[in-house]
Amino acid sequence: MAILIHRCKCGHPDIYHGGTRDRACEMACGCQRADVAPEPELMPTWDALGKPVTTITTPGTRWAGSGGQTCGCAGCEKAHTELVGAAA
């Protein structure tokens, strides 16, 4: 599913810094703590066959098996409502 993220100044999504954004970036770029943009952006995803996944994950959703969770801030909630409404 496509997800809403906040981009860190290191260039990676906030989800690479753990749910509370207080961990070092998992991409070993040297970033020790997330410094994210306040506005969310839609991060597209693809299925195993390379087809775009157009369903947008609801903000605050915990991912099965990974322990990760998408941001549930007011900005993500608003963007989700706007994007899902525009797609309907």
C-alpha positions in Angstrom: 0.0 0.0 0.0 1.1 3.6 -0.6 1.9 5.4 2.7 2.1 8.9 3.9 5.5 9.8 5.3 7.5 12.7 6.6 10.9 13.1 4.8 13.9 13.4 7.1 16.7 15.8 6.2 18.9 12.8 5.5 16.5 12.1 2.6 15.0 8.9 4.0 11.4 8.5 5.2 10.6 9.0 8.9 9.7 5.3 9.2 13.4 4.4 8.8 14.0 6.1 12.2 11.6 4.0 14.2 8.1 4.8 15.3 9.1 7.6 17.6 11.7 9.0 15.2 14.4 8.9 17.9 16.6 6.1 16.4 19.5 6.4 14.0 18.4 5.9 10.4 18.3 2.3 9.3 20.0 3.2 6.0 23.4 3.8 7.7 23.6 7.3 6.3 25.0 8.7 9.5 21.7 10.4 10.6 21.3 9.8 14.3 17.8 11.2 14.9 15.0 12.1 12.5 14.6 15.8 11.6 11.5 15.6 9.5 9.5 18.0 7.3 6.2 19.0 8.9 4.1 18.3 5.8 3.6 14.6 4.8 4.2 13.3 1.3 2.8 10.2 -0.4 5.3 7.5 -0.9 4.3 5.1 -3.6 4.8 1.4 -3.4 4.7 -1.5 -5.8 3.6 -5.1 -5.6 5.9 -8.1 -6.3 5.1 -7.8 -10.0 6.1 -4.2 -10.2 2.6 -2.8 -10.4 1.9 0.4 -8.5 -0.3 -0.1 -5.4 -2.8 2.7 -5.3 -4.5 2.0 -1.9 -3.3 4.5 0.7 -2.6 3.1 4.1 -4.7 4.8 6.9 -2.5 7.0 9.1 -1.5 5.3 12.4 -1.7 1.8 11.0 0.7 -0.8 12.5 2.2 -3.0 9.8 1.7 -6.7 10.3 4.9 -8.5 11.2 7.2 -5.5 11.1 6.2 -3.7 14.3 6.4 -0.4 12.3 3.6 2.1 12.3 2.7 4.9 9.9 2.4 8.5 11.3 -1.0 9.4 12.6 -0.5 13.1 13.0 -3.2 15.7 12.0 -1.3 16.5 8.8 -1.3 12.9 7.7 -5.0 12.5 8.6 -5.9 15.5 6.6 -3.7 14.4 3.6 -5.3 10.9 3.7 -8.8 12.3 3.7 -8.0 14.6 0.8 -6.3 11.9 -1.2 -8.8 9.2 -0.6 -11.6 11.7 -1.3 -10.0 12.7 -4.6 -9.7 9.1 -5.7 -13.4 8.4 -5.1 
